[in-house]
Amino acid sequence: MVVPRSRPVALLLAVLAVVTVRPAAAAADVPDRVEIVGDSLTRAAQDLLPADWRVRARNGRALFESMETIALARASSPECLVVALGSNDVGQHRSRLQMLHDLDQVDEILAGVDCVAWTTVKVRGVSPFYGRNWAQHARTWNALVRDRVVGTVLDWNAVARTHPGWFLGDGLHMSGAGRAAYAHFLQRGIAPA
């Protein structure tokens, strides 16, 4: 049975609903127990992610050295685990075979996790400081992530290439607007459609 409400009560309820609504990125059914293993890009956006998400981010972190951290994240039984790595693997010029080995090893660790998401890395516009062959190695990384891993691929490269203003002078690390966009990108990427 529906009980009609008076106009003042209905207006008050409408105002309360607007005041208590969460930001658009968080309004979707984003999992509560999220673990993210990331590098300096994730660390820079950490304060903009939901407070209850567990972020295991470290500057300079590469996938090949993160197996223990990924296993610890998995052991916490998250609803979703995000692997936001790759820039430092690309920057250290890991070979295609090394990358394949590392990706396969993580897939083994994460077997049975219902929600796994991987990010791609930015290809163009990255400073030569990170290596003359950055774009080549980044394309290799992104292709392997798209073709090889088990889980959802969150294509940061596709988003980043259309927003050069989000990045600092090195072309890889993000400005304030870029950090906000990255946090939003991660949240929207793991929200069910």
N, C-alpha and C positions, 0 to 999 in steps of 0.2 A: 504494500500500500504506500503510495506517495503522498506525503503530507505537504500541502502548499505552504510556502514561506512568504512572509510579508516582504514588501519591497525593501525596507531598510535592512532586514536580515540578509536577504539575497545580495544586496549591494555590499554589505560588510563581508560576506563570504567571498564575493568576487574580488574585492580589494585584498583580502588575506591571501587568496590564491595567487594573485599577481606578486605580492610581496614575498611569498615563500617559494616561488618557482626558482629552480636552479638554472644556471647558465645553459645556453643551448647545447654546448658540447657535453654537458653532464646530464642533460635531460633524457637522453636515450638510455636504454637499459645497459649501461656499461657495467661489466662485472665488478663486484666489490673487492674481491681478493685477487689483486693483480700484482704480479712480480715483473719487474723490468730489469734486465741486465743490460747496461749500456756504458757508453763512454762519455767524453766531455760534452757531447751534444745533449745527451739525456740529462747529465748532471746540471747543465745550464738551464734546462727547462723544468727541473725537479720541483721547484717551489710552485709551479703553475699546474701541476698534476694533482689529482685528488689526494687529500692528506692520508687516506687509508691505503693508498697504493704503496707497495714496498719497492723502493728504487735502489738498486745495487749498481751504482754508476761510479766510474773512476776515470779520471783524465788519463788518456793514453791506453785504455783497455782495448785489447784485440780479442777476437774470438778464440784464437789458438791457445791463449793463456787463461781462458775463462771457464774451462770445463768444471772445475771445482765449484765456482760461483754459480754456474747454471744448475749443477746438481743440488746445491743448497737451496736455490730458489725453487726447484722442482719438489724438494722434500717438504716444503711448506704447504703443499697441496693447494696451489692457487687455482682460481677459476680460469685464469688466463695468464700465460707467461709470454712476455715480449722480449725478443732478442733484438736489441737496437745497437748492433755492432757492425763492424765492417770497415769503417773509415781507417782505423789503424792497421787493419790487415792489408788494405789497399796501400796505405802509406808506407808500409814495410815491404811492399812488393812481393807479397806471398805469391807463389806460383799457383797456377790453376789446380795442379794435383794437391798441393798443400791445402788450398781452399776447399777442395772436394772432401779431403780427409776430415778437415775440421767440421764442415757442415754435416757430414755423415755421422761423426762422433756425437754431435749435439742432437741430431735426430734420434740416435739410440738412447741418449740420456732422457729425452723428452717423450719417448714412446709411451702412449697411454694418457698423455695430457690432452684433454678435450679441446682446449683453445690455446694454440700457439701462433704467435705472429712474429714475422721477421721484417725488418726494414731494409730498404735498398739504400745505397749511398749516392750522394751528389756526384755527377760526372763532370759537368762543364763549369768553368769559371773558378776552379780551385787553383790557388797559387802554385807556381813551380817549386816553391819551398818544399812542398810535399812530394816532389818527384816529377821529372819531365814526363813520365809515362802514367801519370795519375789517371787520365781519362781511359786509357787502355785497360789498366788494372781494375778500375771502377766498373767499366762495362762487363768485364769478366766476372767480377763479384756479383753484380746485379743479375746477369744471365744465370749464373749458378744458383742463386737464391730463388729466382723465378722458376727454374726448371728442376731443381733438386730437392728442396726442403719440403718437409711435411708441415703444413700449416698455411696460414694466410700471409700473403706478401703485401706489406704496406709500402707503396712506391713513393718514398720521399723524393727520389730523383725527379719523378714526373711533376711533383708539386713544386719543388725547389727551383727547377729550371725556368719557371714562369714568374719567379719573384726574386730577381737579383737584389733588390733592396732589403731583403731579409738578412743579408750576410755582411759580415765585417770584411775588411780589406783582404783577408786571406782566402775569401770565397768559400770557406768551409764552416767556420764558426758563425753563430747567429747574433744579430742585433736583438734588441728587446722585442721588436715586432716578430722577428724570426723565431725567437724562443716561444712566444705566445702561439704562433702558428704551429710550431712543432708539437707543443703540448696538446693543442686542439686536434692535430693530425693523429696523434697516438690514441687519444680518447675516442675519436670518431672511428678510427680503424678497427678497434676491437668491439665496438658496439654492434650488436646483432642488427641485421638489416630488417 
